[in-house]
Amino acid sequence: MPCIKIGKQMMNQVLHLNKRHKIIATSLLLAIGLLSTQLVDFNLRFHFLGGLAVGAYILSLWSLWEGLNPTKAFILLILPTFFTVAVASFYFLLPVRWLTRLPVAVIFGSTFYLLLLAQNVYNVASLRTIPLYRVASTASFLFTLLSAFFLFHVISAFNLLFLWNGVAVFLVSFPLILQAIWSIKMADRISVADVIQSFILSLVMGELALSFSFWPSSATIRSLALSSAMYVILGIATHFLKGRLTRRVGWEYIGIGIIVLVVSFFMTSWTG
């Protein structure tokens, strides 16, 4: 009987955690899940990756449940889920050493905590104006680019046919761009305009990936070029939709894109 009472008390404490405690618990559980991929048999890693993605979605939904509507339950959880998949996929490419993977898991848990805090700001900011919105917007944009870089790196590492590279980058880019476009107005529903704009920008990314497939560069350089292209495209698009795009802002984004392109050019081995 005492054991049953203790168990009920612990269950009540778990069920009545505040939002910050839920976010901490979610970040810790996913960091442990990421670390445990080192213990999984190689043939089961793709199944484990799928399970980790589902776990990231469910745990993030549990953390941000208060104030969510069906649209936000979908759109706000795109980035936490994709970021988890991106880091976990890239995690498999790291050397199988605890000295390497343990720090990465710790960094992932810490950054995932910050990501959920940013998504929580979006969740609240859609109901009322709060001063942290600009910080959350910057953090979300950064996590979008990080997720894209890791996923593009994994796609490039598979050395797919150029057509499949384009399709894969398009499929990865679309949800990432959609959540960024939606976050500008944070409407109760995803508009047709949001979908069309995201589709066009993702199509551009897919075409760039198709073109970069013929570039004799490493997976790292290719993914850096693609994520930089997303930075330019998405940055200009979001500023335009916010009505803040000026000539100076546009040239700043384009200038960074040109610098990365030039660096990628000189870091590519053209002699085979």
Legacy VTK file of the C-alpha trace (Angstrom):
# vtk DataFile Version 3.0
C-alpha trace
ASCII
DATASET POLYDATA
POINTS 272 float
0.000 0.000 0.000
2.740 2.559 0.803
4.377 1.743 -2.526
1.092 2.354 -4.339
0.670 5.721 -2.601
4.225 6.739 -3.489
3.635 5.688 -7.097
0.447 7.751 -7.277
2.224 10.772 -5.821
5.024 10.483 -8.383
2.475 10.119 -11.198
0.608 13.213 -10.029
3.862 15.165 -9.957
4.672 14.087 -13.514
1.188 14.978 -14.755
1.284 18.401 -13.082
4.691 19.590 -14.244
4.788 23.185 -15.416
5.745 24.006 -18.978
9.401 24.761 -18.262
9.834 21.466 -16.427
8.212 19.648 -19.348
10.606 21.306 -21.778
13.583 20.330 -19.618
12.332 16.734 -19.337
11.754 16.533 -23.099
15.237 17.865 -23.896
16.828 15.414 -21.465
14.902 12.396 -22.785
15.728 13.202 -26.397
19.410 13.735 -25.562
19.447 10.289 -23.947
17.650 8.902 -26.991
20.240 10.451 -29.292
23.073 9.055 -27.204
21.526 5.576 -27.235
21.777 5.425 -31.043
25.410 4.461 -30.499
24.177 1.258 -28.842
21.736 0.306 -31.614
22.630 -2.255 -34.265
23.436 -0.629 -37.619
20.571 -2.437 -39.388
18.077 -0.997 -36.898
19.288 2.586 -36.973
16.777 3.816 -39.563
13.931 2.321 -37.532
15.371 3.900 -34.407
15.652 7.238 -36.226
11.959 7.061 -37.130
11.088 6.263 -33.535
13.189 9.185 -32.320
11.368 11.524 -34.723
7.978 10.330 -33.460
9.207 10.681 -29.882
10.399 14.245 -30.583
6.987 15.176 -31.961
5.004 13.595 -29.109
7.244 14.973 -26.357
7.274 18.447 -27.928
3.494 18.318 -28.226
3.298 17.385 -24.548
5.641 20.235 -23.613
3.785 22.922 -25.593
0.269 21.529 -25.209
-1.177 24.516 -23.380
-2.549 27.029 -25.896
-2.049 24.884 -28.983
-4.696 24.678 -31.708
-4.627 22.126 -34.588
-2.610 24.462 -36.832
0.024 25.235 -34.210
0.117 21.571 -33.141
1.319 20.858 -36.684
3.355 23.893 -37.690
5.175 24.632 -34.428
6.373 21.050 -34.110
7.907 20.859 -37.590
11.160 22.444 -36.455
11.660 20.379 -33.242
10.961 17.170 -35.173
13.157 18.055 -38.142
15.958 19.323 -35.914
15.944 16.008 -34.049
15.991 14.020 -37.290
18.726 16.270 -38.703
21.044 15.923 -35.708
20.343 12.190 -35.310
21.019 11.559 -39.020
24.251 13.530 -38.881
25.083 11.744 -35.619
25.429 8.462 -37.522
28.199 10.018 -39.632
30.339 10.847 -36.598
33.137 8.536 -35.417
31.857 5.792 -33.112
33.547 7.199 -30.009
32.023 8.326 -26.738
34.531 11.182 -26.646
32.945 12.587 -29.809
29.302 11.661 -29.419
28.790 12.446 -25.730
29.518 16.197 -26.110
27.288 16.300 -29.210
24.408 14.755 -27.259
24.881 17.297 -24.453
24.943 20.175 -26.924
21.851 18.771 -28.654
19.917 18.596 -25.378
20.857 22.178 -24.508
20.004 23.572 -27.940
16.752 21.605 -28.117
15.749 23.247 -24.836
16.338 26.665 -26.429
14.403 25.590 -29.524
11.341 24.592 -27.497
11.521 27.892 -25.614
11.472 29.723 -28.957
8.498 27.672 -30.178
6.721 28.384 -26.899
7.199 32.116 -27.519
5.527 31.660 -30.929
2.725 29.768 -29.209
2.096 32.664 -26.834
2.855 35.461 -29.334
0.096 34.223 -31.646
-2.372 35.153 -28.881
-0.807 38.398 -27.659
2.216 40.573 -28.401
5.245 39.785 -26.247
8.734 41.373 -26.337
10.553 38.060 -26.861
9.053 37.500 -30.324
12.024 38.992 -32.194
14.502 36.855 -30.227
12.403 33.743 -30.859
12.189 34.615 -34.560
15.979 34.896 -34.829
16.492 31.644 -32.917
13.933 29.813 -35.049
15.593 31.070 -38.240
18.963 29.831 -36.976
17.560 26.395 -36.090
15.928 26.199 -39.516
19.293 26.748 -41.185
21.044 24.271 -38.876
18.423 21.611 -39.581
18.725 22.257 -43.302
22.532 22.046 -43.204
22.572 18.707 -41.371
19.870 17.185 -43.577
21.481 18.467 -46.781
24.783 17.000 -45.606
23.169 13.584 -45.069
21.485 13.739 -48.486
24.794 14.645 -50.149
26.571 11.829 -48.282
24.315 9.260 -49.970
25.643 10.276 -53.437
22.212 9.980 -55.020
21.381 10.535 -58.676
21.090 14.266 -59.381
17.307 14.024 -59.853
16.852 12.381 -56.460
19.059 15.028 -54.869
16.689 17.680 -56.143
13.600 15.804 -54.943
15.081 15.091 -51.503
16.154 18.711 -50.942
12.722 19.916 -52.081
10.955 17.583 -49.642
13.205 18.668 -46.774
12.982 22.368 -47.617
9.199 22.605 -47.974
8.146 22.033 -44.324
11.107 24.048 -43.008
10.234 26.994 -45.240
6.495 26.614 -44.552
6.920 27.009 -40.805
9.156 30.049 -41.358
6.620 31.682 -43.690
3.716 30.932 -41.342
5.552 32.440 -38.363
5.418 35.892 -39.984
1.661 36.335 -39.389
0.923 33.272 -37.215
-2.644 32.927 -38.468
-5.038 30.351 -37.040
-4.886 28.465 -40.331
-2.203 27.874 -42.940
-3.218 29.982 -45.910
-3.028 28.968 -49.549
-0.571 31.822 -50.089
1.753 30.355 -47.433
1.686 26.973 -49.172
2.278 28.424 -52.645
5.126 30.666 -51.479
6.746 27.773 -49.615
6.340 25.516 -52.646
8.039 28.032 -54.965
10.964 28.653 -52.609
11.379 24.914 -52.014
11.315 24.310 -55.751
14.166 26.798 -56.142
16.098 24.911 -53.463
15.477 21.621 -55.260
16.703 23.079 -58.538
19.833 24.398 -56.840
20.474 20.959 -55.331
20.073 19.436 -58.771
22.622 21.900 -60.163
25.076 21.432 -57.277
24.990 17.676 -57.923
27.338 18.335 -60.857
29.697 20.357 -58.666
32.760 18.179 -57.820
32.735 19.176 -54.163
32.525 17.334 -50.858
29.257 16.738 -49.034
30.166 19.424 -46.488
30.818 22.102 -49.106
27.657 21.182 -51.016
25.455 21.273 -47.931
27.067 24.581 -46.869
26.281 26.076 -50.277
22.677 24.840 -50.144
22.041 26.047 -46.597
23.569 29.417 -47.518
21.212 29.575 -50.492
18.302 28.906 -48.125
19.597 31.683 -45.873
19.533 34.132 -48.777
16.219 33.000 -50.266
14.325 32.681 -46.993
15.848 35.839 -45.524
14.858 37.984 -48.504
11.402 36.377 -48.689
10.588 36.907 -45.013
11.763 40.530 -45.079
9.657 41.113 -48.197
6.545 39.582 -46.617
7.090 41.680 -43.485
7.368 44.808 -45.636
10.916 45.455 -44.416
12.896 44.593 -47.523
15.153 47.430 -48.588
17.916 47.569 -51.153
20.531 47.518 -48.385
19.005 44.435 -46.711
18.702 42.644 -50.040
22.342 43.281 -50.940
23.468 42.141 -47.475
21.855 38.747 -48.019
23.088 38.489 -51.598
26.585 39.537 -50.529
26.790 36.762 -47.935
25.571 34.290 -50.546
28.257 35.420 -52.989
30.983 35.148 -50.319
29.962 31.562 -49.485
29.816 30.693 -53.188
33.324 32.060 -53.771
34.701 30.218 -50.722
33.030 27.006 -51.927
34.548 27.510 -55.365
38.101 27.792 -54.049
37.642 24.890 -51.612
36.562 22.569 -54.410
39.083 20.247 -56.006
38.631 20.769 -59.762
41.409 18.344 -60.698
39.591 15.261 -59.379
LINES 1 273
272 0 1 2 3 4 5 6 7 8 9 10 11 12 13 14 15 16 17 18 19 20 21 22 23 24 25 26 27 28 29 30 31 32 33 34 35 36 37 38 39 40 41 42 43 44 45 46 47 48 49 50 51 52 53 54 55 56 57 58 59 60 61 62 63 64 65 66 67 68 69 70 71 72 73 74 75 76 77 78 79 80 81 82 83 84 85 86 87 88 89 90 91 92 93 94 95 96 97 98 99 100 101 102 103 104 105 106 107 108 109 110 111 112 113 114 115 116 117 118 119 120 121 122 123 124 125 126 127 128 129 130 131 132 133 134 135 136 137 138 139 140 141 142 143 144 145 146 147 148 149 150 151 152 153 154 155 156 157 158 159 160 161 162 163 164 165 166 167 168 169 170 171 172 173 174 175 176 177 178 179 180 181 182 183 184 185 186 187 188 189 190 191 192 193 194 195 196 197 198 199 200 201 202 203 204 205 206 207 208 209 210 211 212 213 214 215 216 217 218 219 220 221 222 223 224 225 226 227 228 229 230 231 232 233 234 235 236 237 238 239 240 241 242 243 244 245 246 247 248 249 250 251 252 253 254 255 256 257 258 259 260 261 262 263 264 265 266 267 268 269 270 271
